[in-house]
Amino acid sequence: MQQKIVKIAGKINEAKKLPAIQVGKKIRLAEAALDDTVSLMSEMASRIEMLEGMQDGEID
């Protein structure tokens, strides 16, 4: 999971370094970072749901 976060940060930093004239590439990098972020959030939500399910099973 940490590798995904580093990858997202790298794309954002790369986009920040590009000059304004390369707006198309900046947008593509930003879109890719957003896609990666959504994927990571989905994975985290799934893991949280599994943990909550395990906890609920232990309590009952």
PDB file of N, CA, C, O and CB in Angstrom:
ATOM      1  N   MET A   1       0.828  -1.184   0.000  1.00  0.00           N
ATOM      2  CA  MET A   1       0.000   0.000   0.000  1.00  0.00           C
ATOM      3  C   MET A   1       0.879   1.256   0.000  1.00  0.00           C
ATOM      4  O   MET A   1       0.568   2.239  -0.673  1.00  0.00           O
ATOM      5  CB  MET A   1      -0.946  -0.007   1.213  1.00  0.00           C
ATOM      6  N   GLN A   2       1.958   1.215   0.746  1.00  0.00           N
ATOM      7  CA  GLN A   2       2.860   2.368   0.808  1.00  0.00           C
ATOM      8  C   GLN A   2       3.426   2.678  -0.577  1.00  0.00           C
ATOM      9  O   GLN A   2       3.621   3.842  -0.924  1.00  0.00           O
ATOM     10  CB  GLN A   2       4.009   2.107   1.810  1.00  0.00           C
ATOM     11  N   GLN A   3       3.687   1.641  -1.364  1.00  0.00           N
ATOM     12  CA  GLN A   3       4.214   1.848  -2.715  1.00  0.00           C
ATOM     13  C   GLN A   3       3.219   2.609  -3.580  1.00  0.00           C
ATOM     14  O   GLN A   3       3.616   3.435  -4.402  1.00  0.00           O
ATOM     15  CB  GLN A   3       4.556   0.504  -3.368  1.00  0.00           C
ATOM     16  N   LYS A   4       1.937   2.339  -3.401  1.00  0.00           N
ATOM     17  CA  LYS A   4       0.911   3.047  -4.166  1.00  0.00           C
ATOM     18  C   LYS A   4       0.884   4.519  -3.793  1.00  0.00           C
ATOM     19  O   LYS A   4       0.720   5.380  -4.658  1.00  0.00           O
ATOM     20  CB  LYS A   4      -0.467   2.418  -3.934  1.00  0.00           C
ATOM     21  N   ILE A   5       1.043   4.809  -2.515  1.00  0.00           N
ATOM     22  CA  ILE A   5       1.053   6.200  -2.058  1.00  0.00           C
ATOM     23  C   ILE A   5       2.257   6.937  -2.635  1.00  0.00           C
ATOM     24  O   ILE A   5       2.135   8.080  -3.076  1.00  0.00           O
ATOM     25  CB  ILE A   5       1.072   6.268  -0.514  1.00  0.00           C
ATOM     26  N   VAL A   6       3.402   6.296  -2.634  1.00  0.00           N
ATOM     27  CA  VAL A   6       4.614   6.900  -3.195  1.00  0.00           C
ATOM     28  C   VAL A   6       4.434   7.147  -4.694  1.00  0.00           C
ATOM     29  O   VAL A   6       4.856   8.181  -5.211  1.00  0.00           O
ATOM     30  CB  VAL A   6       5.845   5.992  -2.942  1.00  0.00           C
ATOM     31  N   LYS A   7       3.813   6.205  -5.380  1.00  0.00           N
ATOM     32  CA  LYS A   7       3.564   6.341  -6.817  1.00  0.00           C
ATOM     33  C   LYS A   7       2.653   7.536  -7.097  1.00  0.00           C
ATOM     34  O   LYS A   7       2.909   8.311  -8.019  1.00  0.00           O
ATOM     35  CB  LYS A   7       2.935   5.050  -7.381  1.00  0.00           C
ATOM     36  N   ILE A   8       1.605   7.684  -6.312  1.00  0.00           N
ATOM     37  CA  ILE A   8       0.678   8.813  -6.474  1.00  0.00           C
ATOM     38  C   ILE A   8       1.411  10.131  -6.232  1.00  0.00           C
ATOM     39  O   ILE A   8       1.280  11.072  -7.013  1.00  0.00           O
ATOM     40  CB  ILE A   8      -0.528   8.680  -5.503  1.00  0.00           C
ATOM     41  N   ALA A   9       2.178  10.193  -5.154  1.00  0.00           N
ATOM     42  CA  ALA A   9       2.930  11.410  -4.832  1.00  0.00           C
ATOM     43  C   ALA A   9       3.919  11.747  -5.943  1.00  0.00           C
ATOM     44  O   ALA A   9       4.112  12.917  -6.273  1.00  0.00           O
ATOM     45  CB  ALA A   9       3.674  11.247  -3.494  1.00  0.00           C
ATOM     46  N   GLY A  10       4.538  10.734  -6.512  1.00  0.00           N
ATOM     47  CA  GLY A  10       5.480  10.947  -7.608  1.00  0.00           C
ATOM     48  C   GLY A  10       4.817  11.577  -8.820  1.00  0.00           C
ATOM     49  O   GLY A  10       5.368  12.489  -9.436  1.00  0.00           O
ATOM     50  N   LYS A  11       3.633  11.088  -9.160  1.00  0.00           N
ATOM     51  CA  LYS A  11       2.907  11.652 -10.301  1.00  0.00           C
ATOM     52  C   LYS A  11       2.528  13.104 -10.038  1.00  0.00           C
ATOM     53  O   LYS A  11       2.632  13.951 -10.925  1.00  0.00           O
ATOM     54  CB  LYS A  11       1.647  10.824 -10.603  1.00  0.00           C
ATOM     55  N   ILE A  12       2.094  13.382  -8.830  1.00  0.00           N
ATOM     56  CA  ILE A  12       1.718  14.757  -8.480  1.00  0.00           C
ATOM     57  C   ILE A  12       2.939  15.671  -8.545  1.00  0.00           C
ATOM     58  O   ILE A  12       2.864  16.769  -9.098  1.00  0.00           O
ATOM     59  CB  ILE A  12       1.084  14.808  -7.068  1.00  0.00           C
ATOM     60  N   ASN A  13       4.054  15.228  -7.987  1.00  0.00           N
ATOM     61  CA  ASN A  13       5.274  16.040  -8.011  1.00  0.00           C
ATOM     62  C   ASN A  13       5.772  16.258  -9.430  1.00  0.00           C
ATOM     63  O   ASN A  13       6.239  17.344  -9.773  1.00  0.00           O
ATOM     64  CB  ASN A  13       6.366  15.380  -7.176  1.00  0.00           C
ATOM     65  N   GLU A  14       5.670  15.213 -10.259  1.00  0.00           N
ATOM     66  CA  GLU A  14       6.089  15.340 -11.654  1.00  0.00           C
ATOM     67  C   GLU A  14       5.226  16.379 -12.372  1.00  0.00           C
ATOM     68  O   GLU A  14       5.738  17.199 -13.134  1.00  0.00           O
ATOM     69  CB  GLU A  14       6.001  13.973 -12.376  1.00  0.00           C
ATOM     70  N   ALA A  15       3.926  16.341 -12.127  1.00  0.00           N
ATOM     71  CA  ALA A  15       3.021  17.311 -12.751  1.00  0.00           C
ATOM     72  C   ALA A  15       3.337  18.732 -12.286  1.00  0.00           C
ATOM     73  O   ALA A  15       3.274  19.669 -13.081  1.00  0.00           O
ATOM     74  CB  ALA A  15       1.557  16.962 -12.429  1.00  0.00           C
ATOM     75  N   LYS A  16       3.671  18.897 -11.022  1.00  0.00           N
ATOM     76  CA  LYS A  16       3.989  20.225 -10.485  1.00  0.00           C
ATOM     77  C   LYS A  16       5.229  20.820 -11.149  1.00  0.00           C
ATOM     78  O   LYS A  16       5.328  22.037 -11.307  1.00  0.00           O
ATOM     79  CB  LYS A  16       4.200  20.146  -8.974  1.00  0.00           C
ATOM     80  N   LYS A  17       6.170  19.966 -11.536  1.00  0.00           N
ATOM     81  CA  LYS A  17       7.426  20.437 -12.110  1.00  0.00           C
ATOM     82  C   LYS A  17       7.296  20.849 -13.575  1.00  0.00           C
ATOM     83  O   LYS A  17       8.145  21.574 -14.093  1.00  0.00           O
ATOM     84  CB  LYS A  17       8.475  19.364 -11.981  1.00  0.00           C
ATOM     85  N   LEU A  18       6.244  20.393 -14.242  1.00  0.00           N
ATOM     86  CA  LEU A  18       6.081  20.709 -15.655  1.00  0.00           C
ATOM     87  C   LEU A  18       5.676  22.165 -15.840  1.00  0.00           C
ATOM     88  O   LEU A  18       4.915  22.711 -15.042  1.00  0.00           O
ATOM     89  CB  LEU A  18       5.042  19.785 -16.294  1.00  0.00           C
ATOM     90  N   PRO A  19       6.186  22.788 -16.893  1.00  0.00           N
ATOM     91  CA  PRO A  19       5.784  24.168 -17.164  1.00  0.00           C
ATOM     92  C   PRO A  19       4.325  24.220 -17.625  1.00  0.00           C
ATOM     93  O   PRO A  19       3.774  23.224 -18.095  1.00  0.00           O
ATOM     94  CB  PRO A  19       6.708  24.802 -18.229  1.00  0.00           C
ATOM     95  N   ALA A  20       3.722  25.374 -17.484  1.00  0.00           N
ATOM     96  CA  ALA A  20       2.309  25.552 -17.847  1.00  0.00           C
ATOM     97  C   ALA A  20       2.050  25.220 -19.313  1.00  0.00           C
ATOM     98  O   ALA A  20       0.943  24.819 -19.675  1.00  0.00           O
ATOM     99  CB  ALA A  20       1.870  26.985 -17.560  1.00  0.00           C
ATOM    100  N   ILE A  21       3.055  25.384 -20.145  1.00  0.00           N
ATOM    101  CA  ILE A  21       2.891  25.110 -21.574  1.00  0.00           C
ATOM    102  C   ILE A  21       2.563  23.632 -21.831  1.00  0.00           C
ATOM    103  O   ILE A  21       1.997  23.290 -22.869  1.00  0.00           O
ATOM    104  CB  ILE A  21       4.166  25.505 -22.335  1.00  0.00           C
ATOM    105  N   GLN A  22       2.917  22.774 -20.894  1.00  0.00           N
ATOM    106  CA  GLN A  22       2.655  21.337 -21.033  1.00  0.00           C
ATOM    107  C   GLN A  22       1.403  20.941 -20.250  1.00  0.00           C
ATOM    108  O   GLN A  22       1.383  19.927 -19.553  1.00  0.00           O
ATOM    109  CB  GLN A  22       3.870  20.515 -20.547  1.00  0.00           C
ATOM    110  N   VAL A  23       0.372  21.754 -20.379  1.00  0.00           N
ATOM    111  CA  VAL A  23      -0.855  21.548 -19.611  1.00  0.00           C
ATOM    112  C   VAL A  23      -1.486  20.188 -19.898  1.00  0.00           C
ATOM    113  O   VAL A  23      -2.048  19.570 -18.993  1.00  0.00           O
ATOM    114  CB  VAL A  23      -1.853  22.654 -19.916  1.00  0.00           C
ATOM    115  N   GLY A  24      -1.404  19.721 -21.117  1.00  0.00           N
ATOM    116  CA  GLY A  24      -1.981  18.416 -21.455  1.00  0.00           C
ATOM    117  C   GLY A  24      -1.343  17.295 -20.660  1.00  0.00           C
ATOM    118  O   GLY A  24      -2.036  16.419 -20.141  1.00  0.00           O
ATOM    119  N   LYS A  25      -0.025  17.324 -20.565  1.00  0.00           N
ATOM    120  CA  LYS A  25       0.675  16.290 -19.804  1.00  0.00           C
ATOM    121  C   LYS A  25       0.371  16.421 -18.314  1.00  0.00           C
ATOM    122  O   LYS A  25       0.220  15.420 -17.614  1.00  0.00           O
ATOM    123  CB  LYS A  25       2.192  16.373 -20.047  1.00  0.00           C
ATOM    124  N   LYS A  26       0.282  17.670 -17.832  1.00  0.00           N
ATOM    125  CA  LYS A  26      -0.063  17.895 -16.422  1.00  0.00           C
ATOM    126  C   LYS A  26      -1.430  17.292 -16.112  1.00  0.00           C
ATOM    127  O   LYS A  26      -1.616  16.660 -15.072  1.00  0.00           O
ATOM    128  CB  LYS A  26      -0.057  19.409 -16.090  1.00  0.00           C
ATOM    129  N   ILE A  27      -2.378  17.491 -17.016  1.00  0.00           N
ATOM    130  CA  ILE A  27      -3.725  16.952 -16.816  1.00  0.00           C
ATOM    131  C   ILE A  27      -3.699  15.434 -16.819  1.00  0.00           C
ATOM    132  O   ILE A  27      -4.333  14.802 -15.974  1.00  0.00           O
ATOM    133  CB  ILE A  27      -4.683  17.468 -17.900  1.00  0.00           C
ATOM    134  N   ARG A  28      -2.974  14.840 -17.758  1.00  0.00           N
ATOM    135  CA  ARG A  28      -2.886  13.370 -17.809  1.00  0.00           C
ATOM    136  C   ARG A  28      -2.282  12.807 -16.528  1.00  0.00           C
ATOM    137  O   ARG A  28      -2.760  11.799 -16.008  1.00  0.00           O
ATOM    138  CB  ARG A  28      -2.049  12.923 -19.020  1.00  0.00           C
ATOM    139  N   LEU A  29      -1.240  13.447 -16.020  1.00  0.00           N
ATOM    140  CA  LEU A  29      -0.628  12.992 -14.771  1.00  0.00           C
ATOM    141  C   LEU A  29      -1.595  13.146 -13.600  1.00  0.00           C
ATOM    142  O   LEU A  29      -1.691  12.267 -12.744  1.00  0.00           O
ATOM    143  CB  LEU A  29       0.665  13.773 -14.492  1.00  0.00           C
ATOM    144  N   ALA A  30      -2.305  14.261 -13.572  1.00  0.00           N
ATOM    145  CA  ALA A  30      -3.276  14.481 -12.494  1.00  0.00           C
ATOM    146  C   ALA A  30      -4.396  13.451 -12.559  1.00  0.00           C
ATOM    147  O   ALA A  30      -4.819  12.928 -11.528  1.00  0.00           O
ATOM    148  CB  ALA A  30      -3.860  15.904 -12.572  1.00  0.00           C
ATOM    149  N   GLU A  31      -4.879  13.156 -13.765  1.00  0.00           N
ATOM    150  CA  GLU A  31      -5.926  12.145 -13.917  1.00  0.00           C
ATOM    151  C   GLU A  31      -5.425  10.772 -13.479  1.00  0.00           C
ATOM    152  O   GLU A  31      -6.151  10.024 -12.824  1.00  0.00           O
ATOM    153  CB  GLU A  31      -6.410  12.091 -15.374  1.00  0.00           C
ATOM    154  N   ALA A  32      -4.194  10.443 -13.836  1.00  0.00           N
ATOM    155  CA  ALA A  32      -3.623   9.156 -13.434  1.00  0.00           C
ATOM    156  C   ALA A  32      -3.485   9.085 -11.916  1.00  0.00           C
ATOM    157  O   ALA A  32      -3.755   8.047 -11.313  1.00  0.00           O
ATOM    158  CB  ALA A  32      -2.252   8.935 -14.107  1.00  0.00           C
ATOM    159  N   ALA A  33      -3.066  10.185 -11.301  1.00  0.00           N
ATOM    160  CA  ALA A  33      -2.941  10.218  -9.839  1.00  0.00           C
ATOM    161  C   ALA A  33      -4.307  10.051  -9.187  1.00  0.00           C
ATOM    162  O   ALA A  33      -4.433   9.350  -8.183  1.00  0.00           O
ATOM    163  CB  ALA A  33      -2.287  11.538  -9.376  1.00  0.00           C
ATOM    164  N   LEU A  34      -5.327  10.688  -9.748  1.00  0.00           N
ATOM    165  CA  LEU A  34      -6.684  10.537  -9.211  1.00  0.00           C
ATOM    166  C   LEU A  34      -7.182   9.102  -9.359  1.00  0.00           C
ATOM    167  O   LEU A  34      -7.786   8.553  -8.437  1.00  0.00           O
ATOM    168  CB  LEU A  34      -7.647  11.499  -9.917  1.00  0.00           C
ATOM    169  N   ASP A  35      -6.930   8.498 -10.512  1.00  0.00           N
ATOM    170  CA  ASP A  35      -7.328   7.100 -10.717  1.00  0.00           C
ATOM    171  C   ASP A  35      -6.657   6.193  -9.688  1.00  0.00           C
ATOM    172  O   ASP A  35      -7.299   5.324  -9.098  1.00  0.00           O
ATOM    173  CB  ASP A  35      -6.969   6.638 -12.146  1.00  0.00           C
ATOM    174  N   ASP A  36      -5.361   6.408  -9.483  1.00  0.00           N
ATOM    175  CA  ASP A  36      -4.630   5.604  -8.498  1.00  0.00           C
ATOM    176  C   ASP A  36      -5.176   5.835  -7.089  1.00  0.00           C
ATOM    177  O   ASP A  36      -5.269   4.900  -6.294  1.00  0.00           O
ATOM    178  CB  ASP A  36      -3.127   5.937  -8.543  1.00  0.00           C
ATOM    179  N   THR A  37      -5.533   7.076  -6.786  1.00  0.00           N
ATOM    180  CA  THR A  37      -6.073   7.408  -5.465  1.00  0.00           C
ATOM    181  C   THR A  37      -7.410   6.723  -5.233  1.00  0.00           C
ATOM    182  O   THR A  37      -7.653   6.177  -4.157  1.00  0.00           O
ATOM    183  CB  THR A  37      -6.229   8.923  -5.315  1.00  0.00           C
ATOM    184  N   VAL A  38      -8.273   6.749  -6.236  1.00  0.00           N
ATOM    185  CA  VAL A  38      -9.574   6.086  -6.116  1.00  0.00           C
ATOM    186  C   VAL A  38      -9.383   4.587  -5.921  1.00  0.00           C
ATOM    187  O   VAL A  38     -10.072   3.974  -5.106  1.00  0.00           O
ATOM    188  CB  VAL A  38     -10.446   6.359  -7.363  1.00  0.00           C
ATOM    189  N   SER A  39      -8.464   4.001  -6.653  1.00  0.00           N
ATOM    190  CA  SER A  39      -8.173   2.573  -6.506  1.00  0.00           C
ATOM    191  C   SER A  39      -7.675   2.259  -5.098  1.00  0.00           C
ATOM    192  O   SER A  39      -8.103   1.279  -4.489  1.00  0.00           O
ATOM    193  CB  SER A  39      -7.132   2.127  -7.546  1.00  0.00           C
ATOM    194  N   LEU A  40      -6.778   3.083  -4.589  1.00  0.00           N
ATOM    195  CA  LEU A  40      -6.249   2.884  -3.242  1.00  0.00           C
ATOM    196  C   LEU A  40      -7.347   3.033  -2.195  1.00  0.00           C
ATOM    197  O   LEU A  40      -7.428   2.235  -1.261  1.00  0.00           O
ATOM    198  CB  LEU A  40      -5.117   3.875  -2.961  1.00  0.00           C
ATOM    199  N   MET A  41      -8.184   4.042  -2.347  1.00  0.00           N
ATOM    200  CA  MET A  41      -9.280   4.249  -1.396  1.00  0.00           C
ATOM    201  C   MET A  41     -10.243   3.065  -1.403  1.00  0.00           C
ATOM    202  O   MET A  41     -10.733   2.653  -0.352  1.00  0.00           O
ATOM    203  CB  MET A  41     -10.038   5.545  -1.724  1.00  0.00           C
ATOM    204  N   SER A  42     -10.509   2.524  -2.578  1.00  0.00           N
ATOM    205  CA  SER A  42     -11.389   1.365  -2.693  1.00  0.00           C
ATOM    206  C   SER A  42     -10.783   0.163  -1.975  1.00  0.00           C
ATOM    207  O   SER A  42     -11.479  -0.566  -1.269  1.00  0.00           O
ATOM    208  CB  SER A  42     -11.652   1.029  -4.171  1.00  0.00           C
ATOM    209  N   GLU A  43      -9.488  -0.033  -2.163  1.00  0.00           N
ATOM    210  CA  GLU A  43      -8.792  -1.134  -1.488  1.00  0.00           C
ATOM    211  C   GLU A  43      -8.841  -0.951   0.030  1.00  0.00           C
ATOM    212  O   GLU A  43      -9.079  -1.907   0.768  1.00  0.00           O
ATOM    213  CB  GLU A  43      -7.324  -1.224  -1.968  1.00  0.00           C
ATOM    214  N   MET A  44      -8.618   0.268   0.486  1.00  0.00           N
ATOM    215  CA  MET A  44      -8.648   0.538   1.925  1.00  0.00           C
ATOM    216  C   MET A  44     -10.047   0.319   2.496  1.00  0.00           C
ATOM    217  O   MET A  44     -10.193  -0.252   3.577  1.00  0.00           O
ATOM    218  CB  MET A  44      -8.182   1.974   2.210  1.00  0.00           C
ATOM    219  N   ALA A  45     -11.074   0.768   1.775  1.00  0.00           N
ATOM    220  CA  ALA A  45     -12.451   0.579   2.238  1.00  0.00           C
ATOM    221  C   ALA A  45     -12.779  -0.903   2.345  1.00  0.00           C
ATOM    222  O   ALA A  45     -13.431  -1.333   3.296  1.00  0.00           O
ATOM    223  CB  ALA A  45     -13.444   1.275   1.290  1.00  0.00           C
ATOM    224  N   SER A  46     -12.330  -1.675   1.378  1.00  0.00           N
ATOM    225  CA  SER A  46     -12.566  -3.116   1.399  1.00  0.00           C
ATOM    226  C   SER A  46     -11.897  -3.762   2.608  1.00  0.00           C
ATOM    227  O   SER A  46     -12.488  -4.608   3.278  1.00  0.00           O
ATOM    228  CB  SER A  46     -12.055  -3.761   0.107  1.00  0.00           C
ATOM    229  N   ARG A  47     -10.667  -3.357   2.876  1.00  0.00           N
ATOM    230  CA  ARG A  47      -9.950  -3.916   4.033  1.00  0.00           C
ATOM    231  C   ARG A  47     -10.631  -3.532   5.348  1.00  0.00           C
ATOM    232  O   ARG A  47     -10.731  -4.349   6.263  1.00  0.00           O
ATOM    233  CB  ARG A  47      -8.487  -3.432   4.041  1.00  0.00           C
ATOM    234  N   ILE A  48     -11.095  -2.292   5.434  1.00  0.00           N
ATOM    235  CA  ILE A  48     -11.793  -1.844   6.647  1.00  0.00           C
ATOM    236  C   ILE A  48     -13.067  -2.649   6.843  1.00  0.00           C
ATOM    237  O   ILE A  48     -13.372  -3.070   7.959  1.00  0.00           O
ATOM    238  CB  ILE A  48     -12.121  -0.334   6.570  1.00  0.00           C
ATOM    239  N   GLU A  49     -13.815  -2.867   5.758  1.00  0.00           N
ATOM    240  CA  GLU A  49     -15.046  -3.653   5.854  1.00  0.00           C
ATOM    241  C   GLU A  49     -14.755  -5.074   6.326  1.00  0.00           C
ATOM    242  O   GLU A  49     -15.506  -5.631   7.127  1.00  0.00           O
ATOM    243  CB  GLU A  49     -15.765  -3.687   4.501  1.00  0.00           C
ATOM    244  N   MET A  50     -13.663  -5.662   5.830  1.00  0.00           N
ATOM    245  CA  MET A  50     -13.293  -7.015   6.268  1.00  0.00           C
ATOM    246  C   MET A  50     -12.957  -7.023   7.754  1.00  0.00           C
ATOM    247  O   MET A  50     -13.375  -7.923   8.482  1.00  0.00           O
ATOM    248  CB  MET A  50     -12.094  -7.545   5.450  1.00  0.00           C
ATOM    249  N   LEU A  51     -12.204  -6.022   8.206  1.00  0.00           N
ATOM    250  CA  LEU A  51     -11.843  -5.942   9.622  1.00  0.00           C
ATOM    251  C   LEU A  51     -13.071  -5.733  10.497  1.00  0.00           C
ATOM    252  O   LEU A  51     -13.191  -6.332  11.566  1.00  0.00           O
ATOM    253  CB  LEU A  51     -10.843  -4.811   9.853  1.00  0.00           C
ATOM    254  N   GLU A  52     -13.981  -4.882  10.038  1.00  0.00           N
ATOM    255  CA  GLU A  52     -15.211  -4.660  10.794  1.00  0.00           C
ATOM    256  C   GLU A  52     -16.033  -5.941  10.866  1.00  0.00           C
ATOM    257  O   GLU A  52     -16.627  -6.244  11.901  1.00  0.00           O
ATOM    258  CB  GLU A  52     -16.039  -3.533  10.160  1.00  0.00           C
ATOM    259  N   GLY A  53     -16.066  -6.685   9.777  1.00  0.00           N
ATOM    260  CA  GLY A  53     -16.784  -7.951   9.763  1.00  0.00           C
ATOM    261  C   GLY A  53     -16.174  -8.949  10.723  1.00  0.00           C
ATOM    262  O   GLY A  53     -16.891  -9.685  11.401  1.00  0.00           O
ATOM    263  N   MET A  54     -14.850  -8.978  10.783  1.00  0.00           N
ATOM    264  CA  MET A  54     -14.168  -9.880  11.712  1.00  0.00           C
ATOM    265  C   MET A  54     -14.467  -9.467  13.146  1.00  0.00           C
ATOM    266  O   MET A  54     -14.705 -10.318  14.003  1.00  0.00           O
ATOM    267  CB  MET A  54     -12.643  -9.884  11.458  1.00  0.00           C
ATOM    268  N   GLN A  55     -14.457  -8.173  13.407  1.00  0.00           N
ATOM    269  CA  GLN A  55     -14.725  -7.670  14.753  1.00  0.00           C
ATOM    270  C   GLN A  55     -16.159  -7.986  15.158  1.00  0.00           C
ATOM    271  O   GLN A  55     -16.405  -8.420  16.284  1.00  0.00           O
ATOM    272  CB  GLN A  55     -14.467  -6.153  14.830  1.00  0.00           C
ATOM    273  N   ASP A  56     -17.100  -7.772  14.257  1.00  0.00           N
ATOM    274  CA  ASP A  56     -18.499  -8.080  14.553  1.00  0.00           C
ATOM    275  C   ASP A  56     -18.676  -9.566  14.835  1.00  0.00           C
ATOM    276  O   ASP A  56     -19.468  -9.942  15.700  1.00  0.00           O
ATOM    277  CB  ASP A  56     -19.402  -7.650  13.389  1.00  0.00           C
ATOM    278  N   GLY A  57     -17.958 -10.401  14.125  1.00  0.00           N
ATOM    279  CA  GLY A  57     -18.047 -11.841  14.335  1.00  0.00           C
ATOM    280  C   GLY A  57     -17.503 -12.256  15.686  1.00  0.00           C
ATOM    281  O   GLY A  57     -17.996 -13.211  16.288  1.00  0.00           O
ATOM    282  N   GLU A  58     -16.497 -11.555  16.167  1.00  0.00           N
ATOM    283  CA  GLU A  58     -15.909 -11.889  17.469  1.00  0.00           C
ATOM    284  C   GLU A  58     -16.810 -11.442  18.618  1.00  0.00           C
ATOM    285  O   GLU A  58     -16.855 -12.086  19.666  1.00  0.00           O
ATOM    286  CB  GLU A  58     -14.526 -11.243  17.610  1.00  0.00           C
ATOM    287  N   ILE A  59     -17.520 -10.347  18.419  1.00  0.00           N
ATOM    288  CA  ILE A  59     -18.362  -9.806  19.488  1.00  0.00           C
ATOM    289  C   ILE A  59     -19.614 -10.647  19.668  1.00  0.00           C
ATOM    290  O   ILE A  59     -20.047 -10.880  20.797  1.00  0.00           O
ATOM    291  CB  ILE A  59     -18.744  -8.352  19.190  1.00  0.00           C
ATOM    292  N   ASP A  60     -20.202 -11.107  18.565  1.00  0.00           N
ATOM    293  CA  ASP A  60     -21.457 -11.863  18.642  1.00  0.00           C
ATOM    294  C   ASP A  60     -21.286 -13.211  19.236  1.00  0.00           C
ATOM    295  O   ASP A  60     -22.257 -13.957  19.363  1.00  0.00           O
ATOM    296  CB  ASP A  60     -22.062 -12.005  17.304  1.00  0.00           C
TER     297      ASP A  60
END
